[in-house]
Amino acid sequence: MSETQHKLRPKSKAAEARLEILAIAAGMMRQVGYSDMSLRDLAAEVGMKAGSLYYHFPSKDALAVEVMKVGVEVVQNAVRSELTEYSDADAQTRLIVAMRTHLETLLSESDFSSAHIRCYPFVPETVRAELAEVRRAYDRDWNELIGAFLDVPPEDIRVRHLRHALLGALNWSLEWFDPKRDSVIDYIASLERLITK
């Protein structure tokens, strides 16, 4: 069971089935994207009739929203949790810790997070609207970290620019990172050299 599934451990058979649907849907969205994910294929993977999916999720869009929300929240929660251990650290250390934790969690929980990153540009506007607040909440966390690092207010335009640059570099690792060849620590060290003097 993955860390995401463990954190969402169900308390009933219905909740257990719902979690299984989410996990398989995340894998399918990661592999084939939102548009090509068939609810019929998903139901077959889960071992139920397609119509039974609607007992758990009223629509494909609702299912996508839930998968993609988990993709953000699991990374955000990991970063927030790790940063509690560094509450007295300087701004640079806290930013580097957040970068490392984001990347480690992204790579270990890649189905949910990858589904979000890969599918977000292609989901309907209504799905993006449902995801707006969870994305803004995580952006605010990074704005605070980067603002402290740059010693500027979180709303400074430079904060937004650096947030996009850092998260883009971290999220893109899903496309090329190979744990047999690449090291999280080495990659974070390389990014750190780009942002520090």
Buried (B, 14 or more C-beta within 10 A) or exposed (E): EBEBBEBBEEEEEEEEBBBBBBBBBBBBBBEBBBEEBEBEBBBEBBEBEBEEBBEBBEEBBBBBBBBBBBBBBBBBBBBEEBBEEBEEEEBBEBBBBBBBBBBBBBBBBBBBBBBBBBBBEEBEEEBBEBBEEBBEEBBEBBBBBBBBBBEEEBEBEEBBEBBEBBBEBBBEBBEEBEEEEEEBEEBBEEBBEEBEE
